[in-house]
Amino acid sequence: MSENNTCAIDINGHKTVACRTGLTLFAGLRTQKVFLPTGCGARGVCGQCRVKVVEGETSPPTDNEKGRLKEAELSAGWRLGCQLRLQGDLEIEASSCILHAKEYKTTVASIIPLTYDIRRFSFAPAPGDKVPHRAGQFINFVAKPYGEAKGMTIRCFSFATPASVEDRIDIIVRRTPNGAATTYLFDHLKEGDEATLIGPFGEFRLSDAKAPCIWIAGGSGLSPFVGMLREMLDRGVSDRPVKLFFGAVNERDLYYVGELREFSAKHPWFKYIPALSGGERCEACADYGLITDVVARHISNADQYEAYLCGSPGMIEACIATLGGKGVKRENIYFDRFG
């Protein structure tokens, strides 16, 4: 450890930064413009800031870490960056995306209601700034203090734009009851306001394989798939069948129905299957019931498929079980879990 109560943090053997001891790894790296992802605002809840400590002295695991990481993971050196207190030099392994993530100062270009509780927010980076990313990755949105929310709140949202769009950041957001970040987005953020976003992060993205795809989304989980469809067009992919299942409760929860139907009509390799589970019947739906039951009815032998899931933890777990029963190999199931 060097003088002035600083320590050296080696990241993946490619970058070394000096951080002040006593800070969390998350906070220390942030002072050096190196950003770990977070879905909970660095409160030790989401587990997205996990890193592996390869060498160095560390503080004992916190209760939050013990709740988010298995004992075997802790023994292997895995820690949560927002919980680990810096005591000395460290060598860590982390997702390579943190070496490319940046802080972007943007302006709110548009806010478009999609349903009663879902909106699409579009942000324009500063002139000359580009935001390289892949559809499926996510970005951290930094909500400013307001009302009873005294500090900044950070949450993650999937890009709704493909890799070809680097001069705009679009996210699709569903209001969370009493959610600090979504309350700010829905009730306080206005077109023309300044907003800070950090990223991109994440490994959730469409593979380059030729395997047919099952996509399953719920709520605002359409966001990455909107970008993936555009990315497939940009890359000239027309020989990879895709079935997109969208699970909603009632008709008022549906959005992009017309656009996805039109896309399906133009591109035979794409099929859109919206389903309602709340008992309503509507002309826009292709089926009814729990999304797992709908998937089971529309898919028979799926051992050659890749599956991509985006939604609540409960939906993800249920869909993984259903897909496994249809023959989808666990290593071919990719997901972006909310919460």
C-alpha positions as CSV (number, residue, x, y, z in Angstrom):
1,M,0.0,0.0,0.0
2,S,1.3,3.4,-0.9
3,E,1.4,6.6,1.1
4,N,-1.6,9.0,1.8
5,N,-3.9,6.1,2.6
6,T,-4.3,5.0,-0.9
7,C,-4.2,1.5,-2.5
8,A,-3.7,0.1,-6.0
9,I,-6.6,-1.8,-7.6
10,D,-5.6,-4.0,-10.5
11,I,-8.5,-4.8,-12.8
12,N,-8.3,-7.9,-15.0
13,G,-4.5,-7.2,-15.3
14,H,-5.3,-4.4,-17.8
15,K,-5.8,-1.3,-15.7
16,T,-4.6,-0.1,-12.3
17,V,-6.1,2.8,-10.4
18,A,-5.3,4.3,-7.0
19,C,-8.2,4.5,-4.5
20,R,-8.5,5.8,-1.0
21,T,-8.6,3.1,1.7
22,G,-11.7,2.9,3.8
23,L,-14.1,3.4,0.9
24,T,-16.0,0.6,-0.6
25,L,-14.5,-0.8,-3.8
26,F,-17.6,0.5,-5.7
27,A,-17.1,4.1,-4.3
28,G,-13.3,4.0,-4.7
29,L,-13.5,3.0,-8.4
30,R,-16.2,5.5,-9.0
31,T,-13.8,8.3,-7.9
32,Q,-11.5,7.2,-10.7
33,K,-14.2,7.1,-13.3
34,V,-14.3,3.3,-13.2
35,F,-17.9,2.1,-12.8
36,L,-19.3,-1.1,-11.5
37,P,-22.9,-1.8,-12.5
38,T,-25.7,-1.6,-9.9
39,G,-29.4,-2.2,-9.9
40,C,-30.0,-1.1,-6.3
41,G,-27.8,2.0,-5.9
42,A,-25.0,0.1,-4.2
43,R,-27.0,-1.0,-1.2
44,G,-25.9,-4.7,-1.4
45,V,-29.2,-6.0,-2.7
46,C,-28.9,-6.6,-6.4
47,G,-25.6,-8.4,-6.6
48,Q,-24.6,-6.9,-9.9
49,C,-21.4,-5.3,-8.7
50,R,-19.8,-8.7,-7.9
51,V,-16.1,-9.1,-8.5
52,K,-13.6,-11.8,-7.8
53,V,-10.7,-10.9,-5.5
54,V,-7.6,-12.7,-6.9
55,E,-5.0,-11.2,-4.5
56,G,-5.0,-8.8,-1.6
57,E,-6.3,-8.1,1.9
58,T,-10.1,-7.7,2.2
59,S,-12.6,-6.8,4.9
60,P,-14.8,-9.7,6.1
61,P,-18.0,-10.5,4.1
62,T,-21.0,-8.5,5.2
63,D,-24.5,-10.0,5.9
64,N,-25.6,-8.6,2.6
65,E,-22.9,-10.5,0.8
66,K,-23.7,-13.7,2.7
67,G,-27.3,-13.3,1.6
68,R,-26.4,-12.7,-2.1
69,L,-23.4,-15.0,-2.6
70,K,-23.1,-18.7,-1.9
71,E,-20.6,-19.9,0.6
72,A,-18.6,-21.6,-2.2
73,E,-18.5,-18.3,-4.1
74,L,-17.3,-16.4,-1.1
75,S,-14.6,-19.0,-0.5
76,A,-13.5,-18.6,-4.2
77,G,-13.0,-14.9,-3.7
78,W,-16.3,-13.5,-5.0
79,R,-17.4,-10.2,-3.3
80,L,-19.9,-7.4,-3.8
81,G,-18.0,-4.2,-4.7
82,C,-20.5,-2.0,-2.8
83,Q,-19.8,-4.0,0.4
84,L,-16.0,-4.7,0.3
85,R,-14.1,-2.1,2.2
86,L,-10.6,-1.2,0.8
87,Q,-7.8,-2.0,3.1
88,G,-4.8,-2.4,0.8
89,D,-3.8,-3.3,-2.8
90,L,-6.1,-5.6,-4.6
91,E,-6.1,-7.6,-7.8
92,I,-9.6,-8.2,-9.0
93,E,-11.4,-9.9,-11.9
94,A,-14.6,-8.3,-13.2
95,S,-16.7,-8.1,-16.3
96,S,-14.7,-6.5,-19.1
97,C,-17.5,-4.0,-19.7
98,I,-16.5,-2.0,-16.6
99,L,-13.3,-0.9,-18.4
100,H,-15.4,0.6,-21.2
101,A,-18.4,2.0,-19.2
102,K,-18.5,5.8,-19.0
103,E,-20.6,8.5,-17.4
104,Y,-22.8,10.4,-20.0
105,K,-24.3,13.8,-19.4
106,T,-27.5,13.7,-21.5
107,T,-30.6,15.7,-22.3
108,V,-34.1,14.2,-22.2
109,A,-35.2,14.2,-25.8
110,S,-38.6,12.7,-25.5
111,I,-40.9,10.9,-23.1
112,I,-43.5,8.7,-24.8
113,P,-46.3,6.9,-22.9
114,L,-46.7,3.3,-24.0
115,T,-49.3,2.1,-21.4
116,Y,-50.8,3.6,-18.3
117,D,-47.6,2.6,-16.4
118,I,-44.9,2.2,-19.0
119,R,-43.0,4.9,-20.9
120,R,-40.2,5.1,-23.3
121,F,-37.5,7.7,-22.4
122,S,-35.1,8.9,-25.0
123,F,-31.8,10.7,-24.0
124,A,-29.5,12.6,-26.2
125,P,-25.8,12.5,-25.3
126,A,-23.7,15.7,-25.5
127,P,-22.8,16.7,-29.0
128,G,-20.0,14.5,-30.3
129,D,-20.6,11.8,-27.6
130,K,-21.2,8.3,-28.8
131,V,-22.6,5.4,-26.7
132,P,-21.4,2.1,-28.1
133,H,-23.4,-0.9,-26.9
134,R,-25.2,-4.0,-28.0
135,A,-29.0,-4.6,-27.7
136,G,-29.6,-6.5,-24.5
137,Q,-27.0,-4.5,-22.4
138,F,-28.2,-2.1,-19.8
139,I,-27.4,1.4,-18.5
140,N,-27.5,2.9,-15.1
141,F,-29.8,5.9,-14.7
142,V,-29.0,8.3,-11.9
143,A,-32.1,9.9,-10.3
144,K,-31.5,13.2,-8.6
145,P,-32.6,13.9,-5.0
146,Y,-36.3,14.9,-4.7
147,G,-38.8,15.0,-1.9
148,E,-38.1,12.3,0.7
149,A,-35.4,10.8,-1.6
150,K,-32.5,12.8,-0.1
151,G,-29.7,11.1,-2.0
152,M,-29.1,10.0,-5.6
153,T,-30.8,6.8,-6.6
154,I,-29.2,4.5,-9.3
155,R,-31.2,1.9,-11.2
156,C,-30.5,-0.1,-14.3
157,F,-32.6,-0.2,-17.5
158,S,-32.1,-2.2,-20.7
159,F,-31.2,-0.4,-24.0
160,A,-34.1,-0.3,-26.4
161,T,-31.8,0.7,-29.2
162,P,-29.6,-1.5,-31.4
163,A,-25.8,-1.3,-31.8
164,S,-26.2,1.0,-34.9
165,V,-27.7,3.8,-32.8
166,E,-24.9,5.4,-30.8
167,D,-26.2,9.0,-30.6
168,R,-29.3,8.2,-28.6
169,I,-30.1,6.1,-25.5
170,D,-33.7,4.8,-25.3
171,I,-35.0,2.8,-22.3
172,I,-38.5,1.4,-21.6
173,V,-39.5,1.8,-18.0
174,R,-42.4,0.5,-16.0
175,R,-43.4,2.4,-12.9
176,T,-42.7,0.6,-9.7
177,P,-45.1,1.4,-6.9
178,N,-43.2,3.6,-4.4
179,G,-40.0,3.1,-6.4
180,A,-37.6,6.0,-5.9
181,A,-36.1,5.9,-9.4
182,T,-39.3,5.3,-11.4
183,T,-41.2,8.0,-9.3
184,Y,-38.5,10.4,-10.3
185,L,-38.7,9.3,-14.0
186,F,-42.5,9.5,-14.1
187,D,-43.3,12.4,-11.9
188,H,-40.2,14.7,-12.0
189,L,-38.2,14.2,-15.2
190,K,-39.3,16.4,-18.1
191,E,-38.3,16.8,-21.7
192,G,-35.3,19.1,-21.9
193,D,-34.0,18.2,-18.5
194,E,-30.4,17.0,-17.9
195,A,-29.8,13.4,-16.9
196,T,-26.8,11.3,-16.0
197,L,-26.4,7.8,-17.3
198,I,-23.6,5.3,-16.8
199,G,-22.7,2.3,-18.9
200,P,-23.1,0.2,-20.9
201,F,-23.0,-3.0,-18.7
202,G,-24.1,-6.6,-19.0
203,E,-23.5,-9.7,-21.1
204,F,-27.1,-10.3,-22.1
205,R,-27.1,-10.1,-25.9
206,L,-28.1,-12.1,-28.9
207,S,-25.4,-14.7,-29.8
208,D,-24.0,-15.1,-33.3
209,A,-25.2,-18.7,-33.6
210,K,-27.8,-19.8,-36.2
211,A,-30.0,-21.5,-33.7
212,P,-33.7,-20.6,-33.7
213,C,-34.8,-18.4,-30.8
214,I,-37.5,-18.3,-28.1
215,W,-37.8,-14.8,-26.6
216,I,-40.0,-14.4,-23.5
217,A,-40.8,-10.9,-22.1
218,G,-43.0,-9.5,-19.4
219,G,-43.8,-5.8,-18.5
220,S,-41.0,-3.5,-19.7
221,G,-39.0,-6.6,-20.7
222,L,-39.7,-5.9,-24.4
223,S,-37.0,-3.3,-24.2
224,P,-33.9,-5.5,-25.2
225,F,-35.9,-7.4,-27.8
226,V,-37.0,-4.2,-29.6
227,G,-33.3,-3.5,-30.0
228,M,-32.4,-7.1,-30.9
229,L,-34.9,-7.1,-33.8
230,R,-33.5,-4.0,-35.2
231,E,-30.0,-5.4,-34.8
232,M,-30.9,-8.5,-36.7
233,L,-32.2,-6.3,-39.6
234,D,-29.0,-4.2,-39.5
235,R,-26.9,-7.4,-39.8
236,G,-29.1,-8.9,-42.6
237,V,-30.1,-11.9,-40.5
238,S,-33.2,-13.5,-42.1
239,D,-32.6,-17.2,-41.6
240,R,-32.9,-17.4,-37.9
241,P,-36.5,-18.1,-36.7
242,V,-37.6,-16.1,-33.7
243,K,-40.8,-16.6,-31.6
244,L,-41.4,-13.7,-29.2
245,F,-43.8,-14.4,-26.3
246,F,-45.1,-11.4,-24.4
247,G,-46.9,-12.1,-21.1
248,A,-49.3,-9.5,-19.8
249,V,-52.3,-9.5,-17.3
250,N,-54.8,-7.3,-19.2
251,E,-55.2,-5.7,-22.5
252,R,-54.1,-2.3,-21.1
253,D,-50.7,-3.8,-20.4
254,L,-50.0,-4.5,-24.0
255,Y,-47.9,-2.1,-26.2
256,Y,-46.1,-2.1,-29.5
257,V,-48.8,-4.6,-30.7
258,G,-49.3,-2.9,-34.1
259,E,-45.6,-2.5,-34.7
260,L,-44.7,-6.1,-33.8
261,R,-47.6,-7.5,-35.9
262,E,-46.5,-5.4,-38.9
263,F,-42.9,-6.6,-38.4
264,S,-44.2,-10.2,-38.3
265,A,-46.1,-9.7,-41.5
266,K,-43.0,-8.4,-43.3
267,H,-40.6,-11.0,-41.9
268,P,-41.6,-14.6,-42.1
269,W,-38.8,-15.7,-39.7
270,F,-40.4,-13.7,-36.8
271,K,-43.6,-14.6,-34.9
272,Y,-45.2,-12.5,-32.2
273,I,-47.3,-14.2,-29.6
274,P,-48.9,-11.8,-27.0
275,A,-50.8,-13.5,-24.2
276,L,-53.1,-12.4,-21.3
277,S,-53.3,-14.1,-18.0
278,G,-56.0,-12.0,-16.3
279,G,-59.1,-13.5,-17.9
280,E,-59.8,-10.7,-20.5
281,R,-60.2,-11.5,-24.1
282,C,-59.1,-9.2,-26.8
283,E,-58.5,-9.1,-30.6
284,A,-54.8,-8.3,-30.1
285,C,-54.0,-11.6,-28.3
286,A,-52.7,-14.8,-29.7
287,D,-53.3,-16.9,-26.6
288,Y,-54.3,-16.8,-23.0
289,G,-53.1,-18.0,-19.6
290,L,-49.8,-18.0,-17.8
291,I,-46.9,-17.3,-20.1
292,T,-45.3,-20.7,-19.2
293,D,-48.4,-22.5,-20.3
294,V,-48.6,-20.5,-23.5
295,V,-45.0,-21.3,-24.3
296,A,-45.6,-25.0,-23.6
297,R,-48.5,-25.0,-26.0
298,H,-46.6,-23.3,-28.8
299,I,-43.2,-25.2,-28.5
300,S,-42.8,-28.9,-28.8
301,N,-39.2,-30.2,-29.2
302,A,-36.9,-27.3,-28.5
303,D,-33.5,-29.0,-28.0
304,Q,-31.9,-27.0,-30.8
305,Y,-33.3,-23.6,-29.6
306,E,-31.7,-20.7,-27.7
307,A,-33.9,-18.9,-25.3
308,Y,-33.7,-15.3,-24.1
309,L,-35.8,-14.1,-21.1
310,C,-36.5,-10.7,-19.7
311,G,-38.8,-10.1,-16.8
312,S,-39.4,-10.7,-13.1
313,P,-37.3,-13.2,-11.1
314,G,-40.4,-15.4,-10.7
315,M,-41.2,-15.4,-14.4
316,I,-37.6,-16.2,-15.2
317,E,-37.4,-19.2,-12.9
318,A,-40.8,-20.6,-14.1
319,C,-39.8,-20.2,-17.8
320,I,-36.4,-21.9,-17.2
321,A,-38.3,-24.9,-15.8
322,T,-40.7,-24.9,-18.7
323,L,-38.0,-24.6,-21.4
324,G,-36.0,-27.3,-19.8
325,G,-39.0,-29.6,-20.0
326,K,-39.1,-28.8,-23.7
327,G,-35.5,-29.8,-24.3
328,V,-33.8,-26.4,-24.2
329,K,-30.3,-26.9,-22.8
330,R,-29.6,-24.8,-19.7
331,E,-26.4,-23.3,-21.2
332,N,-28.6,-22.1,-24.1
333,I,-30.9,-20.1,-21.8
334,Y,-30.0,-16.4,-21.3
335,F,-31.8,-14.0,-19.2
336,D,-32.1,-10.4,-17.9
337,R,-33.7,-10.6,-14.4
338,F,-35.6,-7.6,-13.0
339,G,-35.2,-6.8,-9.3
